[in-house]
Amino acid sequence: MNYAVSLAPAAQRSLRKLDPAARRRIQAALDLLAIDPRPPAAVQLVGDSAGATPQHRPVATHDAN
């Protein structure tokens, strides 16, 4: 079963502005999340800046419905 992965309009614009190599890496990760939204190595992030890097800040929600 595949899941839908959607990006907010601002995230779509940001993705388009990235260099091609970074865009491919992020798109590959999004494609994997469509297959398994909870991969075995996933951990729940805690705090305002959890998972943030100077260049990228992951924000995800999971709707089990």
Buried (B, 14 or more C-beta within 10 A) or exposed (E): EEEEBEEEEEBEEBBEEBEEEEBEEBEEEBEEBEEEBEEEEEEEEEEEEEEEEEEEEEEEEEEEE
